[in-house]
Amino acid sequence: GVYDVRNSLEAGKDEVQLKIKPLGRNLGLTQYDIGHQVRQAFYGDEVQRIQRGNDEIRVMLRYDRAARESMQSLQELRIRTPQGDQVPLNTVAEIQIGKAPNSIERVNRKRAARITAQVDKAIANPQAITAQIQPAKPGEPIIAKFPAIKSDLDGISKEMAELAVNFIWGIGMALLLIYVLMAVPLKSYGQPLIIMSAIPFGVTGAIVGHWIMGLTFSMMSLFGIIALFGVVVNDSLVMVDYINNNRQQGQSLLEAVRYSGSRRFRAIMLTSLTTFFGLIPIMFEPSLQAKVIVPMAVSLAFGILFATVITLVLIPSLYVLLERIKLRFSKQNELKN
């Protein structure tokens, strides 16, 4: 399911690669010392600058052209040790011909490689692939060979990870605002919780909807779930408010619940079904432009459908349970007084 895999360190031109040998380290040499002396011999070291008119000419001390183009000259290059001795380069360093990267990228002053790929969502799940490769586990061969290596996400995967953190804050703020807006007019701390109990079932419906439609969760799916919070409470709010009005008119608890359920059944079902069928054209729209909002439509449509069934069954039951608990506590307070 993964294709078009690219590496920013793609091989470019040939280059000479030097790796210090144990003998070189024993002589007090470092990788920098060897590289610096080789650079002086082949690239040159600036010894002076000569001014000619408006131009400044740099005078470089280095091998002649014929020597600079010969591998034999490199192998026979004499490297000066900290003790002042001179040894052949091939005795203190391994000389290999390798491929140089086309470009060198650094992140926070550290060498970095960018690996990109495309995922066919019809075959593979991008989130599952990301979970397999990130983060790199200690037991993997690449960590055993390069202990200092670090990896991080970028692109859509990084945006999804950041969105997950922001999504938690968004959920918290949305639920808090919904609770406050309902607690004030209802004059109750418990009834808003009953109304909001339909939200988890709406989220379940959104997940099942993605499974039915064969879609993977995306950023737009999460946005649809946040929007779903404000929609699924509508039917529950209508039910609870109707029960409260009937009780204020003198009906008993069970009578008000049964009457409200029968009277509001048609309105709640029609509201939810019209919303669901209104979103069907978007869910089955094959055009490329609509593919972006299809996950959001699926979250809304199936979330509302599932929450409606819960509203007609669970909300009246929870309402009766809450009122009976309140009644029991009020009787206990009366007995104490």
C-alpha positions as CSV (number, residue, x, y, z in Angstrom):
1,G,0.0,0.0,0.0
2,V,3.1,2.3,0.2
3,Y,4.5,3.7,-3.0
4,D,6.7,6.5,-4.4
5,V,9.2,6.2,-1.4
6,R,11.8,8.9,-1.6
7,N,15.0,9.7,0.4
8,S,16.5,13.2,0.5
9,L,19.9,11.5,0.7
10,E,19.7,10.1,-2.8
11,A,23.0,9.2,-4.2
12,G,24.7,11.9,-6.4
13,K,28.3,12.1,-7.6
14,D,31.1,9.9,-6.6
15,E,33.2,11.0,-3.6
16,V,36.3,9.8,-1.7
17,Q,35.3,8.7,1.9
18,L,37.9,8.5,4.6
19,K,37.5,6.5,7.8
20,I,40.1,6.6,10.5
21,K,41.7,3.3,11.5
22,P,42.6,2.2,15.1
23,L,46.3,2.9,14.3
24,G,45.4,6.5,13.5
25,R,43.6,6.9,16.8
26,N,46.6,5.4,18.6
27,L,48.8,8.0,17.0
28,G,46.6,10.8,18.3
29,L,44.9,11.6,15.1
30,T,41.2,12.4,14.7
31,Q,38.8,12.3,11.8
32,Y,39.0,16.1,11.6
33,D,42.8,16.1,11.5
34,I,42.9,13.7,8.5
35,G,40.2,15.5,6.6
36,H,41.7,18.9,7.2
37,Q,45.2,17.8,5.9
38,V,43.7,16.1,2.9
39,R,41.7,19.3,2.2
40,Q,44.9,21.4,2.4
41,A,46.6,19.2,-0.1
42,F,43.9,18.9,-2.7
43,Y,41.7,22.1,-2.2
44,G,44.6,24.2,-0.9
45,D,45.4,26.5,1.9
46,E,45.3,30.3,1.4
47,V,48.7,31.8,2.0
48,Q,48.2,35.4,0.9
49,R,46.0,37.7,-1.2
50,I,47.3,40.0,-4.0
51,Q,45.5,43.2,-5.0
52,R,45.3,43.7,-8.8
53,G,43.4,46.8,-9.6
54,N,39.8,46.3,-8.2
55,D,40.3,42.6,-8.0
56,E,41.7,40.6,-5.1
57,I,43.5,37.4,-6.0
58,R,43.8,34.6,-3.4
59,V,47.0,32.6,-3.6
60,M,46.4,28.9,-2.7
61,L,49.2,26.4,-1.7
62,R,48.3,22.9,-2.9
63,Y,49.2,19.9,-5.1
64,D,49.6,20.6,-8.9
65,R,46.7,19.6,-11.2
66,A,48.2,16.2,-12.2
67,A,48.6,15.2,-8.6
68,R,45.2,16.4,-7.6
69,E,43.6,14.1,-10.2
70,S,45.5,11.0,-9.2
71,M,44.3,8.5,-6.6
72,Q,47.8,7.4,-6.1
73,S,48.7,10.8,-4.8
74,L,45.9,10.5,-2.3
75,Q,47.1,7.2,-1.0
76,E,50.7,8.3,-0.7
77,L,49.8,11.6,1.0
78,R,51.8,12.0,4.1
79,I,49.7,12.8,7.3
80,R,51.5,14.7,10.1
81,T,50.8,13.3,13.6
82,P,50.7,15.4,16.8
83,Q,54.2,14.1,17.6
84,G,55.5,15.6,14.4
85,D,56.0,12.3,12.5
86,Q,54.6,11.7,9.0
87,V,52.8,8.5,8.0
88,P,51.1,7.5,4.7
89,L,47.4,8.2,4.6
90,N,46.5,4.6,3.7
91,T,48.0,3.4,7.0
92,V,45.9,5.6,9.3
93,A,42.6,5.8,7.3
94,E,40.5,3.6,5.0
95,I,40.0,5.2,1.6
96,Q,36.7,4.3,-0.2
97,I,34.8,5.5,-3.2
98,G,31.2,6.2,-2.3
99,K,28.2,8.3,-3.4
100,A,27.7,11.8,-2.1
101,P,24.2,13.1,-1.4
102,N,22.7,15.6,-3.7
103,S,22.0,17.9,-0.8
104,I,22.7,18.0,2.9
105,E,19.8,19.0,5.2
106,R,20.2,19.9,8.8
107,V,17.6,20.3,11.6
108,N,18.7,22.1,14.7
109,R,22.3,21.9,13.5
110,K,22.1,18.1,13.1
111,R,22.4,16.1,9.9
112,A,18.9,15.0,8.8
113,A,17.3,12.8,6.1
114,R,13.8,13.3,4.9
115,I,11.9,10.1,3.9
116,T,8.6,10.6,2.2
117,A,6.1,8.2,0.7
118,Q,2.5,8.0,-0.5
119,V,-0.1,5.6,0.9
120,D,-2.9,3.9,-1.0
121,K,-5.8,4.3,1.5
122,A,-7.7,1.6,-0.4
123,I,-5.1,-1.0,0.6
124,A,-3.4,0.3,3.7
125,N,-4.1,2.5,6.8
126,P,-1.7,5.4,7.1
127,Q,-2.1,5.6,10.9
128,A,-1.3,1.9,11.2
129,I,1.9,2.3,9.1
130,T,2.9,5.3,11.1
131,A,2.5,3.4,14.3
132,Q,4.8,0.7,13.0
133,I,7.7,2.9,12.1
134,Q,7.4,5.6,14.8
135,P,9.0,5.8,17.2
136,A,11.9,3.5,16.4
137,K,12.1,0.8,19.1
138,P,15.4,0.0,20.9
139,G,15.4,-3.6,19.6
140,E,15.4,-2.6,15.9
141,P,18.6,-3.2,13.9
142,I,18.9,0.5,12.9
143,I,19.0,1.5,16.6
144,A,21.5,-1.2,17.4
145,K,23.8,0.1,14.6
146,F,23.2,3.8,15.1
147,P,22.3,4.4,18.8
148,A,22.2,8.2,18.4
149,I,19.7,8.2,15.6
150,K,16.4,10.0,16.2
151,S,13.3,10.1,14.1
152,D,10.3,12.4,14.0
153,L,7.1,12.8,12.0
154,D,6.4,15.4,9.3
155,G,3.7,16.2,6.8
156,I,0.2,14.8,7.3
157,S,1.4,12.4,10.0
158,K,2.8,15.3,12.1
159,E,-0.4,17.3,11.6
160,M,-2.5,14.3,12.8
161,A,-0.3,14.0,15.9
162,E,-0.6,17.7,16.7
163,L,-4.3,17.6,15.9
164,A,-4.8,14.7,18.5
165,V,-3.5,17.0,21.2
166,N,-5.6,20.0,20.1
167,F,-8.6,17.7,19.6
168,I,-8.6,16.8,23.3
169,W,-8.7,20.5,24.3
170,G,-11.4,21.1,21.7
171,I,-13.5,18.3,23.1
172,G,-13.1,19.6,26.7
173,M,-14.1,23.2,25.7
174,A,-17.1,22.0,23.6
175,L,-18.4,19.8,26.4
176,L,-18.0,22.5,29.0
177,L,-19.8,25.1,26.9
178,I,-22.6,22.7,26.1
179,Y,-23.0,21.8,29.8
180,V,-23.1,25.5,30.9
181,L,-25.6,26.5,28.2
182,M,-28.0,23.8,29.3
183,A,-27.5,24.0,33.0
184,V,-28.6,27.6,33.2
185,P,-32.0,27.4,31.6
186,L,-32.8,23.9,33.0
187,K,-31.8,25.1,36.5
188,S,-30.3,21.6,37.2
189,Y,-26.8,20.1,37.4
190,G,-27.9,16.6,36.6
191,Q,-30.2,17.0,33.6
192,P,-27.5,18.4,31.3
193,L,-25.5,15.2,32.1
194,I,-28.5,13.1,31.0
195,I,-28.8,15.1,27.8
196,M,-25.1,14.8,27.1
197,S,-25.1,11.0,27.7
198,A,-26.1,10.6,24.0
199,I,-22.7,12.0,22.9
200,P,-20.6,8.8,23.4
201,F,-23.1,6.8,21.5
202,G,-23.0,9.4,18.7
203,V,-19.2,8.9,18.6
204,T,-19.7,5.2,18.4
205,G,-22.0,5.7,15.5
206,A,-19.4,7.8,13.7
207,I,-16.8,5.0,14.1
208,V,-19.2,2.3,12.9
209,G,-20.1,4.6,10.0
210,H,-16.5,4.8,8.9
211,W,-16.2,1.0,9.1
212,I,-19.4,0.6,7.0
213,M,-18.2,3.1,4.4
214,G,-14.7,1.6,4.3
215,L,-13.1,4.9,5.3
216,T,-10.1,5.6,7.6
217,F,-10.2,8.3,10.3
218,S,-8.8,11.6,9.2
219,M,-8.7,15.2,10.4
220,M,-12.1,15.9,8.8
221,S,-13.5,12.9,10.6
222,L,-12.5,14.5,13.9
223,F,-13.9,17.8,13.0
224,G,-17.2,16.1,12.2
225,I,-17.2,14.4,15.6
226,I,-16.7,17.8,17.3
227,A,-19.6,19.2,15.3
228,L,-21.6,16.1,16.2
229,F,-21.5,17.0,19.9
230,G,-23.7,20.1,19.4
231,V,-26.1,18.2,17.1
232,V,-26.8,15.0,19.1
233,V,-27.9,16.9,22.2
234,N,-30.7,18.6,20.3
235,D,-33.1,15.6,20.4
236,S,-32.2,14.8,24.0
237,L,-32.8,18.5,25.0
238,V,-36.2,18.4,23.3
239,M,-37.2,15.2,25.2
240,V,-36.0,16.5,28.6
241,D,-37.6,19.9,28.2
242,Y,-40.9,18.3,27.1
243,I,-40.9,16.0,30.2
244,N,-40.2,19.0,32.5
245,N,-43.1,21.0,31.0
246,N,-45.5,18.0,31.5
247,R,-44.4,17.6,35.1
248,Q,-45.0,21.3,35.7
249,Q,-48.6,20.8,34.4
250,G,-49.2,18.2,37.2
251,Q,-48.4,14.9,35.6
252,S,-46.6,12.2,37.6
253,L,-43.0,11.2,36.8
254,L,-43.8,8.0,34.9
255,E,-46.8,9.5,33.2
256,A,-44.9,12.5,32.0
257,V,-42.1,10.3,30.7
258,R,-44.4,8.0,28.8
259,Y,-46.5,10.8,27.4
260,S,-43.4,12.8,26.2
261,G,-41.8,9.8,24.6
262,S,-45.0,9.1,22.5
263,R,-45.5,12.7,21.6
264,R,-41.9,13.5,20.7
265,F,-41.2,10.2,18.9
266,R,-42.3,11.4,15.5
267,A,-40.5,14.8,15.7
268,I,-37.2,13.3,16.9
269,M,-37.2,10.6,14.3
270,L,-38.1,12.9,11.4
271,T,-35.5,15.5,12.5
272,S,-32.7,12.8,12.6
273,L,-33.8,11.0,9.4
274,T,-34.1,14.1,7.4
275,T,-30.6,15.1,8.5
276,F,-29.2,11.7,7.7
277,F,-30.8,11.5,4.2
278,G,-29.7,15.0,3.5
279,L,-26.1,14.0,4.1
280,I,-26.3,10.9,1.9
281,P,-25.5,12.8,-1.4
282,I,-22.3,14.1,0.1
283,M,-21.3,10.6,1.5
284,F,-21.7,9.0,-2.0
285,E,-20.3,11.9,-4.1
286,P,-17.5,10.4,-6.2
287,S,-15.9,13.7,-7.3
288,L,-12.4,14.5,-6.1
289,Q,-13.5,17.8,-4.6
290,A,-16.0,16.1,-2.3
291,K,-13.6,13.4,-1.0
292,V,-12.3,15.9,1.6
293,I,-15.6,16.4,3.3
294,V,-16.9,12.8,3.0
295,P,-15.4,11.7,6.4
296,M,-17.1,14.7,8.1
297,A,-20.4,13.9,6.5
298,V,-20.1,10.2,7.6
299,S,-19.3,11.2,11.2
300,L,-22.4,13.5,11.3
301,A,-24.8,11.2,9.5
302,F,-24.1,7.9,11.4
303,G,-23.5,9.7,14.7
304,I,-26.9,11.4,14.6
305,L,-28.6,8.1,13.5
306,F,-27.1,6.1,16.4
307,A,-27.7,8.9,19.0
308,T,-31.4,9.1,18.0
309,V,-32.1,5.5,19.0
310,I,-30.4,6.2,22.3
311,T,-32.4,9.3,22.9
312,L,-35.7,7.5,22.6
313,V,-34.7,4.7,25.0
314,L,-31.8,5.8,27.3
315,I,-32.7,9.4,28.0
316,P,-36.2,8.7,29.5
317,S,-34.7,5.9,31.6
318,L,-31.9,8.1,32.9
319,Y,-34.4,10.9,33.7
320,V,-36.5,8.5,35.8
321,L,-33.4,7.2,37.5
322,L,-32.2,10.7,38.3
323,E,-35.5,11.9,39.7
324,R,-35.8,8.8,41.9
325,I,-32.3,9.4,43.3
326,K,-33.2,13.0,44.1
327,L,-36.5,11.8,45.7
328,R,-34.6,9.3,47.9
329,F,-32.1,12.0,49.1
330,S,-34.9,14.5,49.8
331,K,-36.7,11.9,52.0
332,Q,-33.5,11.1,53.9
333,N,-33.0,14.8,54.6
334,E,-36.6,15.1,55.8
335,L,-36.1,12.2,58.2
336,K,-32.9,13.7,59.6
337,N,-34.7,17.0,60.2
